[in-house]
Every structure is written in C-alpha cells, then in structure tokens.
Amino acid sequence: MKAKKRQNKQGKIFIISGPSGSGKTTLLTRLIQDKKIGKLLVKSRSVTTRPKRLGERQGRDYFFVTKDEFRRLLKAKKILEWTKYLGYYYGTPKGPVENRLKKGKHLGLCLDLKGTRVLKKIYPHNTLTVFVLPPSLSVLKTRIEGRCRETNKKEITQRLRLAQRELLAASQFDYCILNQNLRVALRELKKIFIKENSV
Ligand code: ADP
C-alpha cells in the first residue's frame, strides 16, 4: 500500500518566469546549487535553434539543434511548449519532463509567459509559478547589457520593449519575487520552494 502511494505521487514543476535579464536563470541555478534542494530539483534543458554563446555547452545549458531538427521534434510531438524569440526557436522537450515527474521528482524551468500558460494547462495540479521582477527598467537594461551576450543594440531594445509587456502579467503568477538584491531574492525563492515542497 505504501509503495503504491509513493508511486502515485507526482513530482512538481517549478516555473520561473519574468522578462529577459530579470535574473531567472541566475536564481534557478543558485537555487539548485543549494545542496539539499539540488537533491530534489533539477533544471529542465530547453531545445533551441539559437547559436551557442561563449561558455555554453551542448546538453548542459541547452540542446542546440538546427531549424530542421526542431521542426522534426515538433512534428513528432516531442516538444511540450515552444516559442520563437528574436528569430530563434526555444522548446521544452517532453521526454525528460515526463520521466522526471513519473518518478515523483521535481523539475525547474525558466519559461516565458506563453510557455508558463501551456505547462500550467498540461499539468494543472503540480505546477507552481514564480515571477521575477527587476527593480526597474533601467536596471534591467544595465543587466542585459552587462550580461555581454547581446552585443546588438536593436536586440536589447526589443528585449526591453517585450519586458514592459511581460511585467503586466506578474499578478497571474502564484508568487512574485523582486530581484534587487540577489541574496534576498534567492532567500525568498528558497522559502517558496521549501514551503511548496513540504505541502
Ligand atoms: P534571465 O535568465 O532572466 O534572462 P539572467 O539570470 O541571465 O536573466 O540575469 C541577467 C544578468 O543580470 C546576469 O548577468 C546576472 O548575473 C545579473 N543579475 C541577476 N540578478 C542580479 C541581481 N540581483 N543584482 C545584480 N545583477 C544580477
């Protein structure tokens, strides 16, 4: 009986969303670096057609694929949700998510608004959503520029324009975190994870 109960317990999906540059990736990575939390939570890796950036590794940061491969995966229904962002495709591979949840283990994802809504619809009972708020748009701009990934001025402007729209959706999330001071924001996120994990 006990074994059956354990089998039926599904893992949870922790979605971190927020505008580009708000600190989603940093916060989720740091959350998983916590020894205890890291044993319970792993980061889902997206599939993308975006070129690899300096320091990124295939399979660790993303699964980098060609446009044709991405289309094949979509057609085969091997992608749960996807988006086109600034000319590149990003998607969540279905297999690793399903396997992890079936085992009763948790999964962390950084997603945009559309992806968050899609996953919440597919997994309504075990999805938890957190929105990361930047202190201001000017701080957001500085962070995007400081990340040194976007050298293109036009791309930075596009990211900021999208950010203004995305910020309006913050109230639709289960939790909102202000990422002004990274340590404070991380503490908040840990509290949320611990609370939700013990429920
Ligand atoms: P996102 O994944 O939301 O696009 P990142 O996690 O890549 O954002 O963060 C964008 C940049 O801002 C990174 O260079 C990161 O180190 C920096 N950053 C994140 N949080 C803070 C913070 N609280 N204070 C200062 N810099 C931060």
Residues whose N, C-alpha, C, O or C-beta is under 5 A from the ligand:
A	BS01	ADP	P19 S20 G21 S22 G23 K24 T25 T26 R143 G146 R147 N179 Q180 N181 L182
